[in-house]
Amino acid sequence: MDDSGLSRRIHKGGSLTWALSELARDFIRAHVKPGHYTLETGSGASTIAFLEAGAQHIAVSPDAAERDALLEEIGLRGLDAEKLDFRVGPSQLILPFLPEDLQLDAVLVDGGHGFPLPAVDWLYAAMRMKPGAVMLIDDVDLWSGAMLVDFLKDEPGWKHLGTPNGRTAIFRMTAPFELKEWTDQPYTFARSKWRQRARKVGNFADLVVRGEFSTALEKVEKERQRAASGS
């Protein structure tokens, strides 16, 4: 069934169209199986795609009107409304309180796009994903989404499966989730080391300009010892 009209009926009282791309919805239909546990931030045609695939699905959106419109559409399509757990509220307030033993097979991050919401949604959803699960991140042409994609492309435990139409990035989680310190995150480390070095050089130069040569030399020696120890 065509979902283009569905997005117009659900969002903002029919005044706006926010629909996941058809390629991304096809991916959901192809990879989500009956009995899978799934989650999305946001709601719309994607919600219908998850339910059509037979998932036990959680949708998180602050708009109760979207929930009501979706339930009406679910009834019209003869889908099982019992498989939808629609939670009304901001994702940053709801996701932290999902059951800790929840084991998600697929996740769609498509809620708020202002910084840092895509990353917040990723964090709390990833904590409840099982190895082998997939995550779709929509609207990655926005900086807040693109930053998350660039991070995950370099992060061990995540495999980039593609970005259909340059809009929806798809990743597979290949290892149990682990939140690491910045030094163990390749993307974060690579973009931090030169800033750190520039700061230290600037501090050294300030000490020399002020004539504090002994302090400057002490700092150089401490850095040499730290580098030698690998810390």
C-alpha positions as CSV (number, residue, x, y, z in Angstrom):
1,M,0.0,0.0,0.0
2,D,1.3,3.5,-0.9
3,D,2.4,5.3,2.3
4,S,2.8,8.8,0.9
5,G,-0.6,9.9,2.0
6,L,-0.1,8.3,5.4
7,S,2.7,10.8,6.3
8,R,0.5,13.7,5.4
9,R,-2.3,12.5,7.6
10,I,-0.1,11.9,10.6
11,H,2.3,14.8,10.9
12,K,1.3,18.3,12.0
13,G,-2.3,17.8,11.3
14,G,-1.7,17.1,7.7
15,S,0.4,20.2,6.9
16,L,3.8,18.6,6.6
17,T,5.2,15.5,5.0
18,W,7.9,13.7,7.0
19,A,8.3,10.2,5.6
20,L,11.3,7.8,5.7
21,S,12.6,7.1,2.2
22,E,11.0,4.2,0.4
23,L,14.4,2.6,0.1
24,A,14.8,2.7,3.9
25,R,11.3,1.3,4.4
26,D,12.1,-1.5,2.0
27,F,15.1,-2.3,4.1
28,I,12.9,-2.5,7.2
29,R,10.4,-4.8,5.4
30,A,13.3,-7.0,4.1
31,H,15.3,-7.4,7.4
32,V,12.8,-7.2,10.2
33,K,11.1,-10.5,10.9
34,P,8.0,-11.6,12.9
35,G,8.9,-11.6,16.6
36,H,11.7,-9.1,16.3
37,Y,11.9,-6.4,18.9
38,T,12.3,-3.0,17.3
39,L,12.4,0.7,18.3
40,E,12.1,4.0,16.6
41,T,12.3,7.6,17.7
42,G,9.7,9.5,15.7
43,S,6.8,7.8,14.0
44,G,4.9,7.7,10.7
45,A,5.1,5.5,7.6
46,S,8.2,3.8,9.2
47,T,6.0,2.7,12.1
48,I,3.6,0.9,9.7
49,A,6.6,-0.7,8.0
50,F,7.8,-2.2,11.3
51,L,4.3,-3.5,12.1
52,E,3.8,-4.9,8.6
53,A,7.1,-6.9,9.1
54,G,5.6,-8.4,12.3
55,A,7.8,-6.7,14.9
56,Q,7.0,-6.0,18.5
57,H,7.6,-2.3,18.1
58,I,8.2,0.7,20.3
59,A,7.7,4.2,18.9
60,V,8.7,7.3,20.9
61,S,7.3,10.7,19.9
62,P,6.2,13.8,21.8
63,D,3.1,14.1,19.7
64,A,0.0,12.3,21.0
65,A,-1.9,13.2,17.8
66,E,0.6,11.1,15.8
67,R,-0.2,8.1,18.0
68,D,-3.9,8.6,17.5
69,A,-3.6,8.9,13.7
70,L,-1.3,5.8,13.6
71,L,-3.8,3.7,15.6
72,E,-6.5,4.7,13.1
73,E,-4.3,3.7,10.2
74,I,-3.4,0.5,11.9
75,G,-7.0,-0.4,12.2
76,L,-7.7,0.5,8.5
77,R,-4.9,-1.8,7.4
78,G,-5.9,-4.7,9.7
79,L,-2.6,-4.7,11.6
80,D,-2.2,-5.8,15.2
81,A,-2.3,-2.7,17.4
82,E,-1.1,-4.8,20.3
83,K,2.3,-5.0,18.7
84,L,2.7,-1.2,19.0
85,D,4.0,0.3,22.2
86,F,3.7,4.0,21.5
87,R,5.3,6.2,24.2
88,V,4.4,9.8,24.1
89,G,7.2,12.2,25.2
90,P,10.7,13.4,24.4
91,S,13.0,10.6,23.6
92,Q,15.7,11.9,25.9
93,L,13.3,11.4,28.8
94,I,11.8,8.1,27.8
95,L,14.7,6.0,26.4
96,P,16.7,5.9,29.6
97,F,13.8,4.1,31.3
98,L,13.2,1.4,28.8
99,P,13.7,-2.1,30.3
100,E,17.3,-2.9,30.8
101,D,16.9,-6.5,29.5
102,L,15.3,-5.3,26.3
103,Q,17.1,-6.9,23.3
104,L,16.5,-4.9,20.2
105,D,16.9,-6.4,16.7
106,A,16.4,-3.1,14.8
107,V,16.4,0.6,15.6
108,L,15.4,3.7,13.6
109,V,16.8,7.0,14.9
110,D,14.5,9.6,13.4
111,G,13.3,11.8,16.3
112,G,14.6,15.3,17.0
113,H,17.5,16.3,14.8
114,G,18.9,19.2,16.9
115,F,22.2,18.6,18.6
116,P,22.7,16.3,20.5
117,L,19.5,14.4,20.1
118,P,20.5,11.9,17.4
119,A,23.6,10.9,19.5
120,V,21.4,10.7,22.6
121,D,19.0,8.4,20.8
122,W,21.9,6.3,19.5
123,L,23.4,5.9,23.0
124,Y,20.3,4.7,24.8
125,A,19.1,2.5,21.9
126,A,22.5,1.0,21.3
127,M,22.7,0.0,25.0
128,R,19.7,-2.3,24.3
129,M,20.7,-3.7,20.9
130,K,21.9,-7.2,20.5
131,P,25.0,-8.0,18.4
132,G,23.8,-8.4,14.8
133,A,21.1,-5.8,15.2
134,V,20.7,-3.0,12.6
135,M,20.3,0.7,13.2
136,L,19.0,3.2,10.7
137,I,19.9,6.9,11.2
138,D,17.7,9.2,9.1
139,D,18.4,12.7,7.8
140,V,22.2,12.3,7.9
141,D,22.5,15.2,5.5
142,L,22.1,17.3,8.7
143,W,25.3,17.9,10.7
144,S,23.9,16.4,13.8
145,G,23.3,13.1,12.0
146,A,26.4,13.3,9.8
147,M,28.6,13.6,12.9
148,L,27.1,10.4,14.4
149,V,27.6,8.6,11.1
150,D,31.3,9.7,10.8
151,F,31.9,8.5,14.4
152,L,30.3,5.1,13.8
153,K,32.2,4.5,10.6
154,D,35.4,4.5,12.6
155,E,34.1,2.8,15.7
156,P,34.9,-0.9,16.2
157,G,31.7,-2.9,16.7
158,W,29.8,-1.1,14.0
159,K,29.7,-1.9,10.3
160,H,28.3,0.7,7.8
161,L,26.0,-1.1,5.4
162,G,25.3,2.0,3.2
163,T,23.4,5.3,3.0
164,P,20.5,5.0,0.5
165,N,19.9,8.3,-1.3
166,G,22.5,10.0,0.9
167,R,19.8,10.3,3.6
168,T,19.4,7.2,5.7
169,A,22.6,5.6,7.0
170,I,22.3,1.9,7.9
171,F,24.7,0.2,10.4
172,R,25.0,-3.3,11.8
173,M,26.2,-3.7,15.4
174,T,28.8,-6.4,15.3
175,A,29.8,-6.7,19.0
176,P,28.2,-6.1,22.3
177,F,27.8,-2.4,23.1
178,E,30.5,-0.7,25.0
179,L,30.8,3.0,25.8
180,K,34.5,3.7,25.7
181,E,36.7,6.6,26.9
182,W,37.7,9.0,24.3
183,T,41.2,7.6,23.9
184,D,39.7,4.3,22.8
185,Q,37.4,5.9,20.2
186,P,39.3,6.2,16.9
187,Y,37.2,9.1,15.6
188,T,37.3,11.1,18.8
189,F,41.0,10.5,19.4
190,A,42.0,11.4,15.8
191,R,40.2,14.7,16.1
192,S,41.5,15.5,19.6
193,K,45.2,14.8,19.6
194,W,46.2,17.8,17.4
195,R,44.1,20.2,19.5
196,Q,45.8,18.9,22.6
197,R,49.2,19.3,21.1
198,A,48.4,22.9,20.0
199,R,47.2,23.7,23.5
200,K,50.4,22.4,25.1
201,V,52.6,24.2,22.6
202,G,50.7,27.4,23.3
203,N,51.0,26.9,27.1
204,F,54.8,26.3,26.7
205,A,55.2,29.5,24.6
206,D,53.3,31.6,27.2
207,L,55.7,30.3,29.9
208,V,58.7,31.2,27.8
209,V,57.3,34.7,27.0
210,R,56.8,35.3,30.8
211,G,60.4,34.1,31.5
212,E,59.3,31.0,33.4
213,F,61.9,28.8,31.8
214,S,62.2,26.3,34.6
215,T,58.5,25.7,34.7
216,A,58.4,25.3,30.9
217,L,61.2,22.8,31.1
218,E,59.5,20.9,33.9
219,K,56.4,20.6,31.7
220,V,58.5,19.3,28.7
221,E,60.0,16.7,31.0
222,K,56.6,15.6,32.3
223,E,55.3,15.2,28.7
224,R,58.4,13.2,27.8
225,Q,57.9,10.8,30.7
226,R,54.2,10.5,30.0
227,A,54.9,9.6,26.3
228,A,57.6,7.1,27.4
229,S,55.1,5.4,29.7
230,G,52.4,5.4,27.1
231,S,49.9,7.1,29.4
